[in-house]
Amino acid sequence: MSNYIRIFVVVVVFQLVGCSSSDEGDYVELKAEEGEQFSGGALTVFNTSEEAFGFSAANLSLDEETDFGIGNSFFRQNWVSAPSSTTARDGIGPYFNAISCSSCHFKDGRGRTPLFDGETGHGLLLRLSIPGVDANGASLPDPIYGGQLQDNAILGQTTQGVYTITNEAIQETFADGTVVTLQKPTYHIGNLGFGALATNLQVSPRIANQVIGLGLLEAVPEATILGFIAQNNKNGISGKANYVYDATSKSQKLGRFGWKANQPSIRQQAAGAFSGDMGITTSIFPYENIPAGVNGSLIPNGGDPEISDDNFEKVVFYSSTLSVPARRNYTDKSVLEGKKNFETIGCTSCHIPKMTTGSTHSIAVLRNQVIRPYTDMLLHDMGDELADNTPDFLATGKEWRTPPLWGIGLINTVNKHTNLLHDGRAKNVEEAILWHGGEAEIAKNEYKKLKKEQRNAILEFINSL
């Protein structure tokens, strides 16, 4: 959705006063920061509807607005099998997980866990690997099925397989006696179409994230992100950068995107999704994902590549220039109390509130923006319970990139669910907090010690982002 019409909102920030948590009973002044509502800087949109994640950046040129619109079309519309009269959108598969980008990122939002066994196209997929790395440092794929279980196939082809999920109940108890029951998933792959999986297979579930603000994160200088490592260390946290293979430059680059920061750019992230999720070839990844033993040359395709460079670059532009929804209720007393508590218990050691984009990005509107994504874009050990035991370039089986929190409070509005974390196991923000371990264990335990009203204030704050 393009911002041809913008509503300019003048926000008056009222000074709010709250009670200090100090033993002396002093009162401290809590108030919102100047500009705090502008999560995406100039790429902030004041919209809280189910379309909140779908607005373009302001101040795009007319040509850029056109590119955004075309990119949006290729992002949202379904691909079909080849040959077809729809030549610009044929070539799906032959093996795939979804028929469009928006199948997983509905309304540019977040995927979810399947509602029933065998449901496909919902935004949760399984990455497959075996121990070891290739010449570029990437994980080795399963010898037959490759790097991703594609649970759908075009007419006439055998489906690779399906997965089901079983859950184990795990209880967490707060200091005040409140008990929360979490569900730990285990994944089972069956109905295999091309033989057995590797006996040393590593399975990593990955859920599709909302795609807002990606261009802004790409525009953050590498020096800024690396500077967060020293900042982490001062706080007793050991953030780590991932360096990954960039297929365009054929070199190692800082990883920024994906659950393990395993992609260096939006461009490569998008090409990987076209290839792995939809079976659509690009100039970056020109080869089909075909199980070992299948003669892919006998299967019709949609061209070489199946999405043209011009159309692909428009999808990249679209994904780079989606705006970020503004903060809601950011001046409320309880939200400000929650913000303070969020910082006090140590959450901002990794979920860094504010940073500034650089001045060199190829898209002008992304430059020099003060943004509030609440991430450091670094890898952190999140403990055994969240571990997928699957290395990804420099990321270990326990490490995950700190996900940005902006937009988290609108996921339910846009996508009608609140499935969080890398596999959607957390059904709300509080469950996500309780799954934190490893480097975040101390912060989680501090959260569990809080009174109910203090915990609720933190949840209100997070949901205002």
MARLUM-295095 format. One record per residue (C-alpha): x negated, y negated, z. Coordinates in steps of 0.25 Angstrom, whole numbers, plus 2048, in hexadecimal, padded with zeros to 3 digits. Layout:
N
{u=X	v=Y	w=Z} .
...
***
This chain:
465
{u=800	v=800	w=800} .
{u=7FA	v=7F3	w=7FC} .
{u=7FA	v=7E6	w=804} .
{u=800	v=7DD	w=7FA} .
{u=808	v=7D6	w=805} .
{u=801	v=7D4	w=812} .
{u=808	v=7CF	w=81F} .
{u=7FF	v=7C6	w=826} .
{u=800	v=7C8	w=835} .
{u=7FC	v=7BE	w=83F} .
{u=7F9	v=7C5	w=84C} .
{u=7F9	v=7BE	w=859} .
{u=7F1	v=7C5	w=863} .
{u=7F6	v=7C3	w=871} .
{u=7ED	v=7C4	w=87D} .
{u=7F1	v=7D1	w=885} .
{u=7EC	v=7D3	w=894} .
{u=7EB	v=7E1	w=89A} .
{u=7E6	v=7E7	w=8A7} .
{u=7D8	v=7EB	w=8A8} .
{u=7D5	v=7FA	w=8AC} .
{u=7CA	v=7F5	w=8B5} .
{u=7CA	v=7F9	w=8C4} .
{u=7CB	v=7EA	w=8C8} .
{u=7D8	v=7E9	w=8C1} .
{u=7D3	v=7DD	w=8B9} .
{u=7DB	v=7D8	w=8AD} .
{u=7D4	v=7D8	w=8A0} .
{u=7D9	v=7D1	w=893} .
{u=7DC	v=7DA	w=888} .
{u=7DF	v=7D4	w=87A} .
{u=7DD	v=7D9	w=86C} .
{u=7D1	v=7D5	w=864} .
{u=7D2	v=7CA	w=859} .
{u=7D6	v=7D1	w=84C} .
{u=7D8	v=7DF	w=853} .
{u=7E4	v=7E1	w=84B} .
{u=7DD	v=7E1	w=83E} .
{u=7D8	v=7F0	w=83E} .
{u=7D3	v=7EF	w=830} .
{u=7CF	v=7E1	w=82F} .
{u=7D4	v=7DB	w=823} .
{u=7D9	v=7E8	w=81F} .
{u=7E3	v=7E9	w=82A} .
{u=7F2	v=7EA	w=826} .
{u=7FD	v=7E7	w=830} .
{u=807	v=7F2	w=82D} .
{u=80C	v=7FD	w=836} .
{u=815	v=805	w=82D} .
{u=812	v=813	w=827} .
{u=80B	v=80B	w=81C} .
{u=801	v=805	w=825} .
{u=7F5	v=80D	w=820} .
{u=7F8	v=80A	w=811} .
{u=7F5	v=7FB	w=80F} .
{u=7E9	v=7F6	w=807} .
{u=7DF	v=7EC	w=80C} .
{u=7E3	v=7DD	w=80B} .
{u=7DB	v=7D4	w=801} .
{u=7D9	v=7DF	w=7F6} .
{u=7D8	v=7D9	w=7E8} .
{u=7E3	v=7DC	w=7DE} .
{u=7DA	v=7E6	w=7D7} .
{u=7D7	v=7ED	w=7E5} .
{u=7E6	v=7ED	w=7E8} .
{u=7E8	v=7F4	w=7DB} .
{u=7DD	v=7FE	w=7DF} .
{u=7E3	v=800	w=7EC} .
{u=7F1	v=803	w=7E6} .
{u=7EB	v=80D	w=7DC} .
{u=7E3	v=814	w=7E7} .
{u=7EF	v=815	w=7F0} .
{u=7F6	v=81C	w=7E5} .
{u=7EC	v=826	w=7E3} .
{u=7EB	v=828	w=7F2} .
{u=7FA	v=82A	w=7F4} .
{u=7FF	v=832	w=7E8} .
{u=7FE	v=840	w=7E6} .
{u=7F4	v=848	w=7DD} .
{u=7F9	v=853	w=7D4} .
{u=7F2	v=85F	w=7CE} .
{u=7EC	v=85E	w=7C0} .
{u=7EF	v=85D	w=7B5} .
{u=7FA	v=853	w=7B6} .
{u=800	v=846	w=7AF} .
{u=7FB	v=83F	w=7BC} .
{u=7ED	v=83F	w=7B7} .
{u=7E8	v=835	w=7C1} .
{u=7ED	v=83D	w=7CD} .
{u=7EB	v=84C	w=7C8} .
{u=7E1	v=856	w=7CD} .
{u=7E6	v=859	w=7DB} .
{u=7DE	v=865	w=7E1} .
{u=7DD	v=870	w=7DD} .
{u=7DC	v=871	w=7EC} .
{u=7E0	v=866	w=7F5} .
{u=7E6	v=862	w=802} .
{u=7EE	v=856	w=7FE} .
{u=7F4	v=850	w=7F1} .
{u=7F1	v=841	w=7F4} .
{u=7E9	v=839	w=7FE} .
{u=7F5	v=835	w=805} .
{u=7F9	v=843	w=808} .
{u=7EF	v=843	w=813} .
{u=7EF	v=834	w=815} .
{u=7FE	v=831	w=814} .
{u=800	v=822	w=813} .
{u=7F1	v=820	w=815} .
{u=7F2	v=827	w=822} .
{u=7EE	v=833	w=82A} .
{u=7F0	v=842	w=827} .
{u=7F6	v=84C	w=831} .
{u=7F6	v=85A	w=835} .
{u=7FF	v=864	w=82D} .
{u=80D	v=864	w=832} .
{u=80E	v=873	w=82F} .
{u=805	v=87F	w=82B} .
{u=802	v=87D	w=81C} .
{u=805	v=86E	w=81B} .
{u=7FC	v=868	w=811} .
{u=7F9	v=859	w=80D} .
{u=7FA	v=853	w=81B} .
{u=7EC	v=84E	w=81D} .
{u=7E4	v=859	w=825} .
{u=7DA	v=861	w=81E} .
{u=7CF	v=86B	w=822} .
{u=7C1	v=869	w=81E} .
{u=7B9	v=875	w=81C} .
{u=7AA	v=877	w=81D} .
{u=79F	v=881	w=822} .
{u=792	v=87E	w=82A} .
{u=787	v=877	w=822} .
{u=786	v=86B	w=819} .
{u=784	v=869	w=80A} .
{u=779	v=860	w=803} .
{u=780	v=854	w=807} .
{u=783	v=857	w=815} .
{u=791	v=85A	w=813} .
{u=798	v=867	w=81A} .
{u=798	v=873	w=812} .
{u=7A6	v=877	w=80D} .
{u=7AD	v=885	w=80E} .
{u=7A7	v=88D	w=803} .
{u=7B4	v=891	w=7FD} .
{u=7BE	v=886	w=801} .
{u=7B5	v=87A	w=801} .
{u=7B5	v=86E	w=80B} .
{u=7C4	v=86D	w=80D} .
{u=7D0	v=876	w=80E} .
{u=7D9	v=872	w=803} .
{u=7E7	v=878	w=807} .
{u=7EE	v=874	w=7FA} .
{u=7EC	v=878	w=7EB} .
{u=7F2	v=875	w=7DE} .
{u=7FC	v=87E	w=7D7} .
{u=7F5	v=88B	w=7D2} .
{u=7E9	v=88A	w=7DC} .
{u=7E8	v=892	w=7E9} .
{u=7E8	v=889	w=7F6} .
{u=7DB	v=88A	w=7FE} .
{u=7E2	v=88C	w=80B} .
{u=7EA	v=886	w=816} .
{u=7E7	v=883	w=825} .
{u=7F0	v=884	w=831} .
{u=7ED	v=87D	w=83F} .
{u=7EF	v=883	w=84D} .
{u=7EE	v=87B	w=859} .
{u=7E8	v=87D	w=867} .
{u=7EE	v=874	w=873} .
{u=7E3	v=86D	w=87B} .
{u=7E7	v=864	w=887} .
{u=7E1	v=857	w=88B} .
{u=7E5	v=852	w=899} .
{u=7E4	v=843	w=89D} .
{u=7DF	v=83E	w=8AB} .
{u=7EE	v=83B	w=8AE} .
{u=7F2	v=849	w=8AB} .
{u=7F8	v=847	w=89E} .
{u=7F6	v=853	w=895} .
{u=7F5	v=852	w=885} .
{u=7F5	v=85F	w=87D} .
{u=7EC	v=85E	w=870} .
{u=7EC	v=868	w=864} .
{u=7DF	v=86D	w=85F} .
{u=7E1	v=872	w=851} .
{u=7DA	v=87E	w=84B} .
{u=7DB	v=880	w=83B} .
{u=7DD	v=88D	w=834} .
{u=7DB	v=88F	w=825} .
{u=7E3	v=89A	w=81E} .
{u=7E9	v=89E	w=811} .
{u=7DB	v=89D	w=80A} .
{u=7DC	v=89D	w=7FB} .
{u=7CD	v=8A0	w=7F8} .
{u=7C7	v=8A9	w=802} .
{u=7C2	v=8A7	w=810} .
{u=7BC	v=89A	w=816} .
{u=7AE	v=89A	w=81B} .
{u=7AC	v=8A1	w=828} .
{u=7A4	v=895	w=82E} .
{u=7AF	v=88B	w=829} .
{u=7B0	v=87D	w=830} .
{u=7BE	v=877	w=82F} .
{u=7C0	v=868	w=832} .
{u=7CE	v=863	w=831} .
{u=7CF	v=854	w=82C} .
{u=7DC	v=84C	w=82C} .
{u=7DD	v=840	w=823} .
{u=7DC	v=832	w=82A} .
{u=7E3	v=825	w=826} .
{u=7DB	v=81E	w=81C} .
{u=7DD	v=810	w=821} .
{u=7D0	v=807	w=822} .
{u=7C7	v=810	w=81B} .
{u=7C0	v=805	w=813} .
{u=7BE	v=7FD	w=81F} .
{u=7B6	v=809	w=826} .
{u=7AE	v=80B	w=819} .
{u=7AA	v=7FC	w=819} .
{u=7A5	v=7FD	w=828} .
{u=796	v=7FC	w=826} .
{u=78E	v=808	w=829} .
{u=785	v=801	w=833} .
{u=792	v=7FD	w=83B} .
{u=795	v=80C	w=83C} .
{u=787	v=810	w=83F} .
{u=787	v=806	w=84A} .
{u=793	v=80C	w=851} .
{u=789	v=818	w=854} .
{u=781	v=810	w=85D} .
{u=78E	v=80A	w=863} .
{u=793	v=818	w=865} .
{u=786	v=81C	w=86C} .
{u=787	v=810	w=876} .
{u=795	v=816	w=87A} .
{u=790	v=824	w=87C} .
{u=796	v=829	w=86E} .
{u=78E	v=82F	w=863} .
{u=794	v=82A	w=856} .
{u=78D	v=830	w=849} .
{u=78D	v=82C	w=83B} .
{u=790	v=836	w=830} .
{u=788	v=835	w=824} .
{u=78F	v=83C	w=818} .
{u=78D	v=83F	w=809} .
{u=791	v=834	w=800} .
{u=795	v=83B	w=7F2} .
{u=794	v=82D	w=7EB} .
{u=786	v=829	w=7EF} .
{u=781	v=837	w=7F2} .
{u=77C	v=833	w=7FF} .
{u=77F	v=834	w=80E} .
{u=788	v=828	w=813} .
{u=78F	v=825	w=820} .
{u=79B	v=82D	w=822} .
{u=7A7	v=824	w=825} .
{u=7B4	v=82B	w=821} .
{u=7BA	v=839	w=825} .
{u=7BC	v=83F	w=832} .
{u=7AD	v=842	w=833} .
{u=7A8	v=836	w=82C} .
{u=7A5	v=83F	w=820} .
{u=7A8	v=835	w=815} .
{u=7A0	v=829	w=812} .
{u=7AA	v=821	w=80A} .
{u=7B9	v=820	w=807} .
{u=7B5	v=823	w=7F9} .
{u=7AF	v=831	w=7FC} .
{u=7BA	v=833	w=807} .
{u=7C5	v=831	w=7FC} .
{u=7BD	v=83A	w=7F2} .
{u=7BC	v=845	w=7FC} .
{u=7CB	v=845	w=7FF} .
{u=7CF	v=845	w=7F1} .
{u=7C6	v=851	w=7EF} .
{u=7C8	v=859	w=7FC} .
{u=7D7	v=855	w=7FF} .
{u=7DD	v=854	w=7F1} .
{u=7D3	v=85B	w=7E7} .
{u=7D1	v=84F	w=7DF} .
{u=7C3	v=84D	w=7D9} .
{u=7BC	v=83F	w=7D9} .
{u=7AF	v=83A	w=7D3} .
{u=7A9	v=83C	w=7E2} .
{u=7AE	v=84A	w=7E4} .
{u=7B0	v=850	w=7D5} .
{u=7B2	v=85E	w=7D9} .
{u=7BF	v=866	w=7DD} .
{u=7BF	v=86E	w=7EA} .
{u=7C1	v=87C	w=7E5} .
{u=7C0	v=888	w=7ED} .
{u=7B4	v=891	w=7EA} .
{u=7B8	v=89B	w=7DF} .
{u=7C3	v=892	w=7D8} .
{u=7C0	v=88E	w=7CA} .
{u=7C4	v=87F	w=7CB} .
{u=7C2	v=87D	w=7BC} .
{u=7CE	v=884	w=7B9} .
{u=7D7	v=87B	w=7C2} .
{u=7DC	v=86E	w=7BB} .
{u=7D7	v=861	w=7C1} .
{u=7DA	v=853	w=7C0} .
{u=7CD	v=84E	w=7B9} .
{u=7BF	v=84B	w=7BD} .
{u=7C1	v=845	w=7C6} .
{u=7CF	v=846	w=7CA} .
{u=7D0	v=838	w=7CF} .
{u=7CA	v=82E	w=7C7} .
{u=7BF	v=825	w=7CD} .
{u=7C7	v=819	w=7CB} .
{u=7D3	v=81E	w=7D2} .
{u=7CB	v=825	w=7DD} .
{u=7C4	v=817	w=7E0} .
{u=7D2	v=811	w=7E2} .
{u=7D5	v=81C	w=7EC} .
{u=7C8	v=818	w=7F3} .
{u=7CC	v=809	w=7F3} .
{u=7DA	v=80C	w=7F8} .
{u=7D4	v=814	w=804} .
{u=7CA	v=809	w=806} .
{u=7D4	v=7FE	w=807} .
{u=7DF	v=803	w=810} .
{u=7E2	v=7F9	w=81B} .
{u=7E2	v=7FC	w=82A} .
{u=7EF	v=7FA	w=832} .
{u=7EE	v=7EE	w=83C} .
{u=7EE	v=7F1	w=84B} .
{u=7FC	v=7F2	w=852} .
{u=7FF	v=7ED	w=860} .
{u=7F0	v=7EA	w=862} .
{u=7F4	v=7DE	w=86C} .
{u=7FC	v=7E7	w=875} .
{u=7F7	v=7E8	w=883} .
{u=7F8	v=7F7	w=883} .
{u=7F0	v=7F8	w=876} .
{u=7E5	v=7EF	w=87B} .
{u=7E4	v=7F7	w=888} .
{u=7E3	v=803	w=87F} .
{u=7D8	v=7FD	w=877} .
{u=7D0	v=7FA	w=884} .
{u=7D2	v=808	w=889} .
{u=7CE	v=80E	w=87B} .
{u=7C1	v=806	w=87C} .
{u=7BF	v=809	w=88B} .
{u=7BF	v=818	w=88A} .
{u=7B5	v=818	w=87E} .
{u=7BE	v=81A	w=872} .
{u=7B7	v=80E	w=86B} .
{u=7AA	v=814	w=86B} .
{u=7AE	v=81C	w=85F} .
{u=7BB	v=815	w=85A} .
{u=7B3	v=808	w=858} .
{u=7BE	v=7FD	w=857} .
{u=7B8	v=7F2	w=84E} .
{u=7AE	v=7F1	w=842} .
{u=7AC	v=7E8	w=836} .
{u=7AB	v=7ED	w=828} .
{u=79F	v=7E9	w=81F} .
{u=79E	v=7E0	w=814} .
{u=79A	v=7E9	w=808} .
{u=7A5	v=7F2	w=805} .
{u=7AA	v=7F2	w=7F7} .
{u=7B8	v=7EF	w=7FB} .
{u=7B7	v=7E0	w=7FF} .
{u=7C4	v=7E1	w=809} .
{u=7BC	v=7EB	w=811} .
{u=7B1	v=7E2	w=814} .
{u=7AE	v=7DB	w=821} .
{u=7BA	v=7DF	w=829} .
{u=7BB	v=7E1	w=838} .
{u=7C3	v=7EE	w=83A} .
{u=7C7	v=7F6	w=846} .
{u=7C7	v=805	w=842} .
{u=7C3	v=80B	w=84F} .
{u=7B9	v=814	w=84A} .
{u=7AA	v=815	w=849} .
{u=7AA	v=81E	w=83D} .
{u=7A0	v=827	w=844} .
{u=7A0	v=836	w=847} .
{u=7A2	v=83A	w=856} .
{u=7A2	v=847	w=85D} .
{u=7B0	v=849	w=861} .
{u=7AF	v=856	w=869} .
{u=7B2	v=865	w=867} .
{u=7C1	v=864	w=867} .
{u=7C1	v=85B	w=85A} .
{u=7B5	v=862	w=854} .
{u=7B7	v=868	w=846} .
{u=7A9	v=86E	w=847} .
{u=7A7	v=86A	w=838} .
{u=79B	v=861	w=835} .
{u=79D	v=856	w=82A} .
{u=790	v=850	w=826} .
{u=78A	v=84B	w=833} .
{u=797	v=84C	w=83B} .
{u=797	v=858	w=844} .
{u=7A3	v=861	w=847} .
{u=7A6	v=859	w=853} .
{u=7A5	v=84B	w=84D} .
{u=7B0	v=842	w=847} .
{u=7B0	v=834	w=841} .
{u=7B7	v=82A	w=84A} .
{u=7C4	v=828	w=843} .
{u=7C9	v=819	w=841} .
{u=7D5	v=817	w=84A} .
{u=7DB	v=80C	w=842} .
{u=7E9	v=80F	w=83D} .
{u=7EA	v=81B	w=847} .
{u=7F7	v=815	w=84E} .
{u=7FE	v=814	w=840} .
{u=7FC	v=823	w=83C} .
{u=809	v=827	w=842} .
{u=810	v=81C	w=83A} .
{u=809	v=81F	w=82D} .
{u=808	v=82E	w=82E} .
{u=812	v=833	w=838} .
{u=808	v=83A	w=841} .
{u=7FD	v=837	w=84A} .
{u=7F3	v=843	w=847} .
{u=7E5	v=83E	w=84B} .
{u=7D7	v=843	w=84B} .
{u=7D0	v=84A	w=83F} .
{u=7DA	v=856	w=83F} .
{u=7E7	v=84F	w=844} .
{u=7E7	v=857	w=851} .
{u=7EA	v=84B	w=85A} .
{u=7F8	v=847	w=859} .
{u=7F6	v=839	w=85E} .
{u=7EC	v=830	w=863} .
{u=7EB	v=835	w=871} .
{u=7E8	v=843	w=86C} .
{u=7DD	v=83E	w=863} .
{u=7D7	v=838	w=86F} .
{u=7D8	v=845	w=877} .
{u=7D1	v=84C	w=86C} .
{u=7C4	v=843	w=86D} .
{u=7B8	v=84B	w=873} .
{u=7A9	v=84B	w=871} .
{u=7A4	v=83C	w=871} .
{u=7B3	v=838	w=874} .
{u=7B5	v=841	w=880} .
{u=7B2	v=836	w=88A} .
{u=7BC	v=82C	w=883} .
{u=7C7	v=837	w=883} .
{u=7C5	v=83A	w=891} .
{u=7C5	v=82B	w=895} .
{u=7D3	v=82B	w=88D} .
{u=7D8	v=837	w=895} .
{u=7D5	v=82F	w=8A2} .
{u=7DD	v=823	w=89F} .
{u=7EB	v=821	w=8A4} .
{u=7F7	v=824	w=89B} .
{u=7F9	v=815	w=898} .
{u=7EB	v=813	w=895} .
{u=7EB	v=81E	w=88B} .
{u=7F8	v=819	w=885} .
{u=7F1	v=80C	w=883} .
{u=7E6	v=812	w=87B} .
{u=7EF	v=819	w=873} .
{u=7F7	v=80C	w=870} .
{u=7EA	v=806	w=86C} .
{u=7E6	v=811	w=863} .
{u=7F3	v=811	w=85C} .
{u=7F2	v=802	w=85A} .
{u=7E6	v=804	w=851} .
***
